[in-house]
Amino acid sequence: MSTLADSLASVRGQITAECNRLGRSEPLLIVVTKNHPAELARSLYDLGERNFGENRVQEGLPKSKELGKPDLNWHLIGQLQTNKVRQALEFASSVHSLDRESLLAELAKRTAEREGSLEVFVQVNLTEDQGRGGIQPGELQSYADRVVSVPTLKLAGLMAVASLEASPERDFETIAELSMELRKNHPNASGLSIGMSGDYIEALSFGATHLRIGTAITGNRQY
Ligand SMILES: *Cc1c(COP(=O)(O)O)cnc(C)c1O
């Protein structure tokens, strides 16, 4: 059985090798700690990791408090309910799942009440299924304009989850094109949060700047 240190080193090694092969710079690795206890996050911290991903506020907030490390960045990667925004802002430095008007309005309101800005990624829905989180590609540009008009939000770029049904390349190509389009109007919004345990190597050739990797590092989730 491989240890956490081994799987982390293996994933990091593969990322570095692929980046060297592609002649590109390394992305930010976000280790997804959801459904794992705070001890696992602490072990990752001791191994030098400083960026963790959680998909639920109810879990991420207490975990971040239990760890109590001020030099950690917590990334909220799951759908965020508007009534959880206030708590989300207590620990998250980045929200990858900005996906609708009501959430934008609530984030604008709550970030205006405090110091500093919040990094956000607009999540794009690459499936036909409207029930999945994300802005439809056709609405992306106007939505991004509204995000950028909020002074306390810093639009970092786009986030997507590749469909599980098909190979990820088609979805990654779509999101890479949308990102190029977005950067014409918003050159600073160059981030691309794509790539999970099953497809992070592919994501690198499509320009991923933020990888969200869970099980390949942590093993199967515990609860
Ligand atoms: C859980 C989750 C991940 C990590 O998934 P793995 O397959 O375990 O790497 C990435 N992104 C989102 C949005 C998630 O919910």
The ligand as an SDF file (V2000), in Angstrom:
LIG
                    3D

 15 15  0  0  0  0  0  0  0  0999 V2000
  -14.3070   15.8510   -5.7670 C   0  0  0  0  0  0  0  0  0  0  0  0
  -13.9730   16.8480   -6.7900 C   0  0  0  0  0  0  0  0  0  0  0  0
  -12.7070   16.8450   -7.4260 C   0  0  0  0  0  0  0  0  0  0  0  0
  -11.6510   15.7880   -7.1790 C   0  0  0  0  0  0  0  0  0  0  0  0
  -12.0440   14.5700   -7.7480 O   0  0  0  0  0  0  0  0  0  0  0  0
  -11.0470   13.3210   -7.8550 P   0  0  0  0  0  0  0  0  0  0  0  0
  -11.5860   12.5220   -8.9640 O   0  0  0  0  0  0  0  0  0  0  0  0
  -11.1060   12.6320   -6.5430 O   0  0  0  0  0  0  0  0  0  0  0  0
   -9.6940   13.8440   -8.1290 O   0  0  0  0  0  0  0  0  0  0  0  0
  -12.4420   17.8440   -8.3480 C   0  0  0  0  0  0  0  0  0  0  0  0
  -13.3580   18.8010   -8.6430 N   0  0  0  0  0  0  0  0  0  0  0  0
  -14.5720   18.8280   -8.0540 C   0  0  0  0  0  0  0  0  0  0  0  0
  -15.5280   19.9000   -8.4360 C   0  0  0  0  0  0  0  0  0  0  0  0
  -14.9200   17.8650   -7.1140 C   0  0  0  0  0  0  0  0  0  0  0  0
  -16.1360   17.9040   -6.5400 O   0  0  0  0  0  0  0  0  0  0  0  0
  1  2  1  0
  2  3  1  0
  2 14  2  0
  3  4  1  0
  3 10  2  0
  4  5  1  0
  5  6  1  0
  6  7  2  0
  6  8  1  0
  6  9  1  0
 10 11  1  0
 11 12  2  0
 12 13  1  0
 12 14  1  0
 14 15  1  0
M  END
$$$$
